[in-house]
Amino acid sequence: MFFEDFPRRLLEKIEKCPPAQLRDYLKIISRERIFFKKVLESMIEGILITDLDNSILYCNHYAARIFGLQEKSAVGSNYFSAVQNEQLKHIYSLAVREFEPVRNAEYQLKEPAAISVNVNIHPIVDDSTGKIIGHIFMLLDITEKKNRMQKQRQMESLASLASLTAGVAHEIKNPLASITLHIELLERQIRKSGFPGSEKSAELLNVISGEILRLDSIVNDFLFSVRPLKPEFTEENINDLITETLQFMHLEFEEQGIRAVFRPDPQTPVFPVDKRYFRQALLNIFKNSLQAINEAGRAGLVEVKTAYKEKKIIISVCDNGIGMNESMIDKVFDPYFTTKKSGTGLGLTIVHKIIREHNGEIHISSDSSGGTEIIIELLPQKEPLLITAEPETAGRIPHAAGN
């Protein structure tokens, strides 16, 4: 409508123009209209133009996708009626009401698709009168750019972590082993001596030994996070691996009053994994859920599901523990980042590293009001071998999962 209406308005001002000259003008205008329309359609930015009545005069294909509009039917409709996204309505409303342009503002949209956008809104001014006659709304999808920056930041963090801790960790482990050995010898001598208070002293030494073991575990996590993995892949049944890991966690879940439910998809194919590393990733995720539920202080539920869709194996782990806000989710795979009092901040860093080694992706969705879902997507390198199972076996939830 914006482009189609322009020749008509122009003709009203050139009524006395000779027909031949008028035809030449119209040809030029038509060519330029087509040219500029193609330019706007080829832009990687979304362009939407409105008038003072908030009617949409123009909307290119890119903008229609971001706004969730039908490109042709959107033109001529009211902006606030056509656009369903409340964030985009609010941004536009502020710009129009305050008569202030929006420059390079970054927003996280949740619908019609979860994307990050860079927004610019500028008034369109009539040069002859100096009055505002409409607004131009420009959006750029920067989701991929943000993801690249986040991955780059993670790589830089891991690189700095490697240079800082690899050497130090080795230096720490040697004296730790020596301290542990001497404490054990000292504890035996104290118990044999039988002097008053020997049992209490032995108990204190036992506490020290426990803390040394915890410190040794932290050092091992550091080394695991910085050393290159050398996985040994074998074809494994993913559902069986999850079942085994839940059985291993059964007592911890039971002690904390947490119910774990596993809903396997019997069509999930076998997948090449390093069984030891993959179980470690699952353990870290389950322990993370356990800790989040403990912090929430509510009746706990961990639900694990598998699915096979579009040639991807999808593993979902949901819990009803304490949630995370957007800024926390952005940093959750960064080394040392933790919200827990006793955490090292390496648990999910290790998970991320293991999943990437398995040609997979890991995503987290959460809400600060509570509840987190971790989704692992595994893409087989070759045509997978499907597992056939009896319906009652495939759908059974393992007893050890607490069902």
N, C-alpha and C positions, 0 to 999 in steps of 0.2 A: 504493500500500500504506500509506503514511504516513497519508493522509486516510481511506482506506477502513477502516483498522483502528481508528481513533479511536472510532467509535460502539460497537464491540464491547467495548472496554476500559471505556468509560463505563458500559455496561449492567451490567457485573459489579459495579459499585459502587452501583448503585441498584436492586437486586433487589426491594426492598420498595416501590418507587414505584408508585402506582396506574396501571393501564393507560392511562386517558385522559390523565393528566398525562405519562406516558411518551411517548405518541404526539406530544404537543405538543413535548416536549423534542427528540424525534427529528426532527421537522419543522424546528425551529429549527437544530439541529445540521447537518442536511442542507443547508439554505439557506446557512448560514455556511461549510460545507465547500466548496460550489460557488463561493461568492463569493471565498473566499481562494485557491482554486485558480485562478480566473480572474485574480485579482490577480497571482499568481506567474507565470502564463503570459504575461501582458501586459507583464511587466518587460523592460527592455532588458538586464538583467544575467542571466547564466546562474546558476541556483540548483541545487545538488546537495546532498542531505542524506544523511548516513550514520549508522549506529548504532555502538556500541562494537565490534561484530564486523566493521566495515568493509563491511556490507551497504548497498547503495543503497536508501534509503527513498523518495526523491523526486528527480526530475530533470525540470526544465522544458525546453521545446523549444529555447530558446536555449543552455542548457548541453549538451544532447544534440548540437547542431551543433558546438560548440567541442570537446567531448570525443570526437566521432566515434562517438556511441552511437545505438542505436535506442531511442527514448524509452520505449516500452512494455516491451520485453524487458530494458532496463537495470535497472528496478526489481526488487529482490529478489536481484540478482546481487552478487558480491563486487567491490568497487571495483578491487582490483588485478588481477582477472581480466578485468573488462569494459573498463577503460581501457588503451589500447595505448601512449599517449604517455608515454615515460619521464620527461620533464620534469614532467608533471602528477603522475605517481606519486611522484616524489622530493619535490615541494613538499608534497603531502599527507602523505607519510610523516614529514617533518620536523615538521610541525605537530602530528601525532598523538603522535609519540614524545616531543617536547620539551614538550608541553602548553602551547605558546605560540601565541597567535593570529598569523596572518600578516595584516599590514595594508598595503594599498596597495602591494604588491610588483609590480614590472613585469617581465614575462618575454616573450621572443621565442620563440614556438612555431614549430616547423618542420613539424609534422604534427598532425592530418590536413590542415591548410592553414597556410601561412606567415602568421601574424598576430602582432600585439603585444597582450598582454592585461594588464589590471590585476587582481590576485588578492587576495582576502580570504578567510581561513579562520578561523572562530571556533568555539569549543566551545559545545555546547548543554548548559546546566546545569539540573538538576531543582531547582526552587525549594524543594521540601519537604526534600530531603536535601542539597542543595549539591553533589551529585556530577555529573560529566560523563556524559551519556547518549548523546552523539553529536557530530557536527560538521556545520556548514553551510559549504559551499564556494561562493563567489560570484566570478564572472568577468565582466569587461567587455572587449569587443573595442575597443581604442583605436587600431587600425591607421589608420583614416581620420583620426583626430585627429592622430596623429603625422605622417602625410603632409601634412596641412594646415599643421602647425607647421613642418615642414621646408621646404615651399614658401614659407611666409611668411618664414622665415629667409633663404631664397635671395633673395627679393624685396627684403628689407631690406638684404642684403649688396650686391646690385646697385645699389640706390639710393644707398648710401653710396659705393660704388665710382664711380658716375657723377659725384657731386658732387666727389669727391676728385681724380679723374684726368682728367676731360674737359678742364678748363682747363689743368692742368699739362702734359698730353701735348702740347697745341698749343704751349706755350711751349718744350718740349724739342725738338720736331721742327724748328723754324726754325734754332736754332744747330747742330743736327746736320747739316743740309744745308750750312750754311756751312763747318763743320769738314771735312766730306767733300770739298768742293770745294777747299779750301786744302791738304789733305793730298795730293790728286791733283796739284796744281800743284807742291807741294814735292817730291813723288816724281819728277816729270819733271825738275826742275832738278837734283836730286841725281844722277840717272842720266846727265844730260848733262855734269855737271861732271867726271866721271871721276877725282875725287880718291880716294886710298886709302880703302877701306872704304865707298865709295859704294853698292856692290851690297848690302852687309849693312844699311846704313842704309835703303835702299829696301825691303828685305824687312821690316824692322821697321815701317816706315810702312804696308806692305801688311797686316801683322797688325793694326795699329791701325784701318785701314779696315774690315777684316773684323769687328772688334768693334763698330765704329760701326754697320755694317749690322745686326748682331745686336741692338744696342740699338734701332735703328729698327724692327726687326721686333717687338720686345717692345712698343714704344709703339703700333704699329699694332694689336697684339692687344688692348691696353688700350682703344683707341678703338672697336674692333669690338665689344667686350663691353659697352660702355656706351651706344653710339649705337643708336637705334631702327633696325631693319632696314627696308629698302624693297624687298622681294622682287618680282621680275617672274616670274610663274608661266607655265610652258609645259608642255604634256603631254609627258612623257618616259618612256622605257623604263627602269625602275629597274635591271634586269639589265645593260643597256648602260652605264649610269652607273657601276655597280660595276666592270664589266669595264675601262672606261677608267681608273678610278682605280687599280685594281690594276696595270694596265699602266704607269701613271705611277710607281708605287712599286716596280716590278719590280727595278730596279737596286739600290735600297737593300736590299730583301729579299735579293737574291742576294749582295751584298757581306757581309751578316751571316749568311749560311748559313741563311736562314729560308725554309721552303717554304710557299707560300700556295695554298690550294685554294678554288675557288669552285664551289658546287653550286646553280645557279639553278633556280627553279621556273618552267617554261615558261608556267604559267597566271598568272603575276604580271602584273596589268594595268598600263597606262600610268597615270601619276600626275602631277598638277600640281605641279611643283617649280620653284624658282629654281635652275637648273643650277649656277651658280657657287657659291652658298651651300651647296647640298647636297653638291657635290663636296668643298668645304672641310670639311664635317662628317665625311665618310667619310675624308678624308686625316688629320684629327686622330685619329680612332679607330684607323686603321691604324698611324700613327706611335706612338700610345700602346701598341699591342700590340708593336711593334718594340722600344720602349724597355723594356717589361716583360720581354720575352724576353731581351734583353741583360743585364738585371740578374739574371735567373735563372741565366744561364750554362749553358744546356742547348740541345740541338738544337731549333730553333724550328719551330713550326707555327702558321699562322693559317688558320682555316677560316671561310669566309663562306657563308652560306646564305640563300636567300629562300624565302618561302612565302606563299600566299594562302589565309587561313582566316577564316571568319566575316566576310567582307567587309573584312578587314584585310590590309594588306601587312606582312609581318613580315621584318625583316632581322636576322640573327644573325651576330655576329662573335665567334668563340672563339679564344683563344690559350692556349698552355701556359707563359706567362711567370710572373713572380712575382705572387702573388695579393694580396688585400686582406682584412682582417678587417672585422667588422660596423661598427665605429666609423668606419673609413676610408670604407666604402661610403656611410654616411650623409652624409659631407662631400664626396664626390668631385666634385659639381657646384658646390660653393661656390667663389666667386672666391678666387684665391691659394692654395687648398689643393693641395699637391703632395707627393709622396713622393720626388721625384727631385732630385738635387743641382743640376741646371741648369734645372729646370722653372720656368715662370712661374705655374703653377696656374690658367691660363686656357683651356687646350686643351679640356677637357671642359665647362667653363662655356659656351664658344662653341658646342660641339656641342649642348648642351641648349637653348640659345637658338634655334639654327637649326631643330632638330626641332620645338620648340613652335610656331615660326612656320609650320611645314608641317602643322599640325593633328595632330601626332604625340606619342607618349610614348616615353621612353627609360628602360630599366631595366638594372641591373647586378647580376649574381650572381657571387660570387667566393669563394675559400677561401684563407686565409692560407698553406696548404700549397702552393698554386700553381694557376694557371689562372683565367681570367676570361672571362665571356660578357657581351657587350653586346647587348641586344635593342632594336630600334627597331620601333615599331608605328605604321603610318600608316593613318588612317581616311579614305577618300575622301569628299568632300562630296557627290558625286553618284554615280550608278551607273557603275562603271568600265568602260572599254573593254578587253576581254580581248585579249591578243596571241596569235595562233596562230603556232606555229613547228613546223618539222619536228623530230621527236624527237631526231635526232642533233645538230641545231644547238642545240636548247634545252638539252640536257644536257651540252654540251661545256664543259670547263673551259678557260679561256683560257690560252694558252701563257705569256703574260706573268705569270700568277699563280704560276708556278713549278711547275706540276704536271708 
